[in-house]
Amino acid sequence: MTATKSLTTTPCVGLCSTVFGDSVCRGCMRFVHEVIDWNRYNEEQKKLIWRRLDEHLGIILPQFVRIYDPLKVISLMQQHHIPYRADRIWRCVYDLIRTSEKRFFSLDDCGFRMKADYQLTDIHEQLYTLASAYYERDFLRARQL
């Protein structure tokens, strides 16, 4: 049996920057109104947000990571009891990288390799830049219409 991350759980990682005035949260990369209204959203609205967040991982992570064995990625998720969905491999990789820093476990022979000289902070900055661009393009432009 595999663990799954429900789409209804919050993307929050406990590092919210929207309380300090950011339009995009530096922790979970959601827009400020998505953070505020999350508990009011229906399942479809939450799925759309999760889809965008996962698409961003699929755009950014290949610049930093090469997956060579997806089954090893899933096995490590199971070994460390990290909720996952096997169909969201980039989310799995991202969650493993983040979790390994907190729990201090090794990512040797984990099914993916980080490209040389990159760190989680580099990934976060790229994700934040992309999320901010989407916010400006989609949300701010819509408000001006």
Backbone bond lengths (Angstrom), bond angles and torsions (degrees), N, CA, C in turn:
res aa  C-N    CA-C-N  psi(-1)  N-CA   C-N-CA  omega(-1)  CA-C   N-CA-C  phi
1 M - - - 1.456 - - 1.524 109.37 -
2 T 1.297 116.94 136.89 1.455 120.37 -179.24 1.513 110.27 -106.48
3 A 1.318 114.22 147.40 1.465 119.52 175.48 1.517 107.99 -79.18
4 T 1.295 116.17 147.60 1.459 119.28 176.83 1.505 109.50 -130.53
5 K 1.299 114.85 148.25 1.458 120.58 175.74 1.514 106.38 -93.65
6 S 1.295 116.60 116.99 1.453 120.45 179.45 1.513 109.91 -64.14
7 L 1.320 114.87 142.88 1.456 118.92 176.29 1.516 111.48 -69.51
8 T 1.308 117.26 -16.30 1.455 119.44 -177.68 1.525 112.21 -87.63
9 T 1.333 117.65 -12.56 1.455 117.69 176.17 1.517 108.54 -69.12
10 T 1.260 116.28 156.70 1.460 120.61 -177.90 1.527 111.14 -78.07
11 P 1.317 117.99 144.03 1.466 121.03 173.68 1.531 112.29 -73.80
12 C 1.319 117.90 -4.65 1.457 122.76 -176.13 1.531 111.02 -54.97
13 V 1.336 115.16 135.40 1.458 120.99 176.97 1.529 111.19 -114.92
14 G 1.328 116.03 11.22 1.455 120.82 175.99 1.520 114.79 77.83
15 L 1.321 117.31 19.62 1.466 121.44 178.94 1.524 109.81 -127.21
16 C 1.303 117.34 48.79 1.461 121.42 -172.19 1.525 111.30 -69.35
17 S 1.324 114.28 129.52 1.462 119.24 177.08 1.523 111.55 -108.37
18 T 1.327 117.65 -2.48 1.462 119.58 -179.68 1.523 110.98 -68.31
19 V 1.322 117.52 -24.46 1.468 120.15 177.17 1.530 111.20 -67.92
20 F 1.329 116.29 -16.36 1.465 120.91 178.10 1.519 111.71 -100.14
21 G 1.342 116.91 9.40 1.454 120.67 175.31 1.513 115.97 101.18
22 D 1.330 119.01 0.91 1.463 120.10 177.60 1.521 110.45 -70.29
23 S 1.311 116.93 141.29 1.468 122.02 176.72 1.518 111.65 -79.65
24 V 1.327 115.86 -23.32 1.459 122.80 176.34 1.519 106.96 -124.69
25 C 1.315 116.68 129.95 1.462 120.77 -179.73 1.525 109.85 -69.77
26 R 1.307 116.91 129.12 1.467 121.89 179.33 1.522 111.86 -75.25
27 G 1.317 117.63 -12.60 1.461 120.70 178.08 1.515 112.55 -86.67
28 C 1.328 117.07 -56.05 1.472 121.03 -174.80 1.519 114.12 -106.90
29 M 1.320 117.75 -10.56 1.461 124.93 177.90 1.534 113.93 72.73
30 R 1.330 116.64 15.73 1.468 118.55 173.80 1.514 109.62 -82.58
31 F 1.326 114.81 158.15 1.454 121.09 175.64 1.530 108.72 -73.84
32 V 1.326 117.31 153.44 1.459 122.16 -175.63 1.537 111.42 -54.40
33 H 1.335 117.47 -43.22 1.461 118.97 -179.09 1.532 111.54 -68.17
34 E 1.335 118.10 -27.22 1.467 120.67 176.76 1.522 111.02 -71.80
35 V 1.320 116.27 -36.77 1.468 120.17 176.34 1.522 109.66 -64.55
36 I 1.322 116.08 -46.91 1.473 121.34 -177.66 1.523 111.84 -64.98
37 D 1.332 117.02 -42.96 1.467 121.26 -172.42 1.521 114.75 -96.68
38 W 1.325 119.33 4.33 1.462 122.36 -173.23 1.531 112.72 -49.59
39 N 1.303 118.24 -47.79 1.474 120.80 -176.54 1.525 113.13 -70.03
40 R 1.310 117.51 -13.82 1.471 121.08 177.08 1.525 112.82 -93.41
41 Y 1.325 116.75 -12.60 1.463 120.24 -177.74 1.526 111.21 -73.04
42 N 1.332 115.07 147.38 1.461 118.95 174.18 1.533 108.55 -84.19
43 E 1.332 116.39 176.57 1.460 120.90 -176.19 1.528 112.56 -58.81
44 E 1.326 117.16 -41.32 1.461 120.79 -178.17 1.532 111.39 -65.40
45 Q 1.314 116.79 -40.84 1.468 120.20 177.96 1.530 110.68 -63.55
46 K 1.325 116.34 -41.93 1.464 120.16 178.30 1.526 111.09 -64.74
47 K 1.332 116.85 -40.31 1.460 120.53 178.32 1.524 111.31 -61.64
48 L 1.320 117.29 -39.83 1.466 120.90 178.68 1.524 111.51 -62.18
49 I 1.309 116.20 -41.27 1.467 120.44 179.52 1.521 109.85 -67.47
50 W 1.345 116.86 -46.88 1.464 120.49 177.47 1.529 110.52 -57.54
51 R 1.330 116.42 -41.37 1.466 120.45 -179.21 1.532 110.52 -61.50
52 R 1.335 116.64 -44.82 1.464 119.45 179.05 1.532 110.84 -63.16
53 L 1.321 117.15 -44.77 1.461 120.65 179.96 1.527 111.06 -60.78
54 D 1.337 116.43 -42.18 1.461 120.38 179.43 1.532 111.52 -70.32
55 E 1.316 117.60 -36.03 1.468 120.33 175.97 1.524 110.47 -62.85
56 H 1.311 116.79 -37.75 1.463 119.99 178.33 1.524 110.67 -64.42
57 L 1.326 116.55 -39.51 1.465 119.12 176.28 1.524 110.44 -61.87
58 G 1.336 116.73 -39.83 1.458 121.22 179.29 1.518 113.36 -67.78
59 I 1.315 116.96 -22.30 1.465 121.58 176.75 1.530 110.64 -84.08
60 I 1.319 116.57 -43.39 1.467 121.43 -172.54 1.530 113.59 -86.07
61 L 1.317 118.02 -46.20 1.467 119.94 -172.66 1.528 115.02 -59.78
62 P 1.340 120.53 -37.76 1.473 118.43 179.55 1.537 113.57 -59.86
63 Q 1.321 117.45 -18.29 1.458 120.44 175.09 1.533 111.83 -71.49
64 F 1.334 116.63 -22.79 1.458 122.40 -173.26 1.532 113.88 -116.47
65 V 1.327 116.59 -20.32 1.461 121.27 -168.98 1.524 109.93 -133.89
66 R 1.345 115.41 143.65 1.459 120.58 171.14 1.523 107.90 -121.02
67 I 1.327 116.66 120.68 1.461 121.58 177.71 1.525 107.61 -86.75
68 Y 1.338 116.64 126.16 1.460 120.05 177.91 1.521 112.24 -114.94
69 D 1.341 118.46 -16.46 1.463 120.35 177.73 1.535 109.85 -151.87
70 P 1.338 116.83 91.60 1.469 119.85 -178.63 1.527 113.86 -58.71
71 L 1.321 117.91 -29.73 1.466 120.05 179.27 1.524 111.31 -67.04
72 K 1.318 117.54 -34.12 1.467 120.56 175.58 1.523 110.81 -67.92
73 V 1.323 116.06 -36.15 1.471 120.14 177.00 1.529 108.85 -59.84
74 I 1.315 116.56 -48.83 1.474 121.58 -179.53 1.524 110.58 -63.51
75 S 1.322 117.09 -41.48 1.465 121.13 179.48 1.527 111.38 -60.24
76 L 1.332 116.96 -40.90 1.465 120.61 178.45 1.526 111.15 -67.71
77 M 1.320 116.32 -36.77 1.477 119.63 175.73 1.531 109.37 -59.33
78 Q 1.328 116.03 -45.48 1.471 120.65 179.76 1.520 111.35 -65.20
79 Q 1.319 116.23 -44.88 1.463 121.93 -178.17 1.530 111.81 -57.68
80 H 1.324 116.58 -37.27 1.461 120.80 -177.65 1.527 112.73 -100.10
81 H 1.328 116.22 10.84 1.470 121.93 175.75 1.522 112.53 55.23
82 I 1.324 114.98 43.85 1.459 120.85 177.84 1.521 107.47 -98.81
83 P 1.329 118.79 123.22 1.477 120.09 178.68 1.525 110.72 -58.71
84 Y 1.321 116.41 140.77 1.459 119.93 -177.52 1.525 111.22 -154.79
85 R 1.310 113.46 167.00 1.461 122.84 168.70 1.516 106.50 -127.73
86 A 1.308 116.98 121.96 1.464 121.89 -174.88 1.530 112.06 -61.41
87 D 1.324 117.44 -25.44 1.466 119.97 -179.47 1.536 112.20 -80.65
88 R 1.310 117.16 1.38 1.470 122.04 178.95 1.520 109.56 -122.44
89 I 1.319 114.58 66.38 1.462 120.56 -172.07 1.521 112.79 -62.81
90 W 1.341 118.21 -36.03 1.465 119.09 179.04 1.518 111.01 -68.66
91 R 1.329 118.23 -34.06 1.468 121.79 174.65 1.524 108.67 -63.59
92 C 1.335 117.60 -41.60 1.461 121.42 178.80 1.528 110.79 -60.70
93 V 1.323 116.45 -47.91 1.466 120.83 -179.95 1.526 110.32 -59.99
94 Y 1.313 116.51 -46.35 1.464 121.27 -179.79 1.527 110.84 -61.45
95 D 1.319 117.06 -45.66 1.465 120.59 179.82 1.532 111.25 -63.89
96 L 1.328 117.53 -36.70 1.464 120.10 177.08 1.529 111.62 -66.13
97 I 1.304 116.71 -43.84 1.470 119.84 179.25 1.522 110.07 -60.76
98 R 1.329 116.37 -48.25 1.471 120.14 -179.98 1.520 111.38 -62.46
99 T 1.326 116.52 -45.94 1.458 120.80 -175.99 1.521 111.67 -68.34
100 S 1.322 117.26 -34.84 1.472 119.52 -178.87 1.526 110.98 -62.67
101 E 1.312 117.23 -32.02 1.462 119.98 178.65 1.529 111.79 -70.82
102 K 1.325 117.11 -32.11 1.465 120.80 -179.34 1.519 111.64 -81.86
103 R 1.326 116.35 -39.90 1.465 120.95 -175.00 1.519 112.93 -98.03
104 F 1.292 117.60 -4.05 1.453 123.08 176.67 1.532 113.23 56.06
105 F 1.340 116.07 49.61 1.457 118.83 171.76 1.523 109.02 -109.53
106 S 1.297 114.98 158.59 1.461 121.19 -173.79 1.524 111.48 -81.87
107 L 1.310 115.22 144.20 1.456 121.41 174.31 1.526 111.02 -103.51
108 D 1.345 116.72 18.55 1.462 120.43 174.50 1.522 108.67 -68.25
109 D 1.306 116.18 138.67 1.464 122.85 178.82 1.530 111.84 49.52
110 C 1.333 116.21 49.70 1.459 122.21 -175.52 1.526 113.19 -104.41
111 G 1.326 117.12 -0.03 1.452 120.24 -179.52 1.517 113.66 100.58
112 F 1.338 116.58 -5.39 1.464 120.59 175.98 1.516 109.30 -149.63
113 R 1.326 114.48 161.03 1.462 120.36 177.15 1.517 109.58 -128.70
114 M 1.309 114.99 136.98 1.460 120.56 171.79 1.524 107.03 -78.84
115 K 1.312 116.71 138.66 1.454 120.18 174.93 1.521 108.54 -70.17
116 A 1.293 117.05 152.62 1.466 122.93 -173.22 1.528 112.28 -56.14
117 D 1.311 114.59 143.90 1.464 123.56 171.78 1.529 115.15 66.01
118 Y 1.306 118.31 21.24 1.456 120.08 176.06 1.518 109.51 -114.57
119 Q 1.326 114.99 148.04 1.456 121.49 -179.86 1.521 109.30 -129.90
120 L 1.306 115.29 171.06 1.458 121.07 179.24 1.525 111.28 -58.45
121 T 1.318 117.71 -35.36 1.467 119.94 179.80 1.530 111.13 -62.53
122 D 1.328 117.41 -34.13 1.466 120.79 176.99 1.527 110.57 -64.99
123 I 1.316 115.93 -42.58 1.464 121.39 178.66 1.523 109.48 -63.19
124 H 1.339 116.60 -46.36 1.467 120.95 -179.91 1.525 111.43 -58.78
125 E 1.311 116.59 -43.50 1.464 119.79 -179.06 1.524 111.44 -62.92
126 Q 1.315 116.72 -41.84 1.465 120.41 178.43 1.525 110.94 -66.29
127 L 1.332 117.24 -41.78 1.467 120.83 177.72 1.525 110.81 -63.08
128 Y 1.317 116.26 -41.91 1.466 120.49 179.56 1.526 111.18 -64.78
129 T 1.311 116.64 -42.03 1.465 120.65 178.46 1.527 110.38 -61.62
130 L 1.317 116.87 -44.80 1.463 120.62 179.21 1.529 111.03 -64.98
131 A 1.333 117.53 -45.83 1.464 120.97 179.67 1.525 110.89 -61.89
132 S 1.317 116.95 -40.08 1.467 120.71 178.81 1.523 111.00 -64.34
133 A 1.323 117.07 -39.60 1.463 120.93 178.07 1.532 110.30 -64.02
134 Y 1.322 117.21 -41.54 1.466 120.62 177.19 1.522 110.75 -64.46
135 Y 1.319 116.58 -40.18 1.456 120.14 179.05 1.527 110.32 -60.91
136 E 1.322 115.86 -48.17 1.468 119.89 -179.96 1.518 111.59 -63.56
137 R 1.315 116.68 -42.19 1.460 120.37 -177.75 1.526 112.09 -70.20
138 D 1.317 116.88 -47.60 1.462 120.41 -171.78 1.517 113.97 -89.21
139 F 1.297 116.74 -50.24 1.460 119.30 -172.44 1.535 112.27 -82.83
140 L 1.315 117.04 -50.90 1.456 119.16 -177.16 1.522 111.57 -66.01
141 R 1.317 118.25 -40.59 1.462 121.61 178.65 1.520 110.52 -63.06
142 A 1.325 118.10 -40.50 1.464 121.74 179.60 1.525 111.12 -64.15
143 R 1.306 117.13 -34.79 1.473 120.25 179.48 1.515 112.16 -70.61
144 Q 1.341 116.91 -25.30 1.461 120.87 -179.25 1.533 112.31 -79.57
145 L 1.312 116.49 -19.21 1.481 120.24 -178.52 1.513 112.01 -73.82
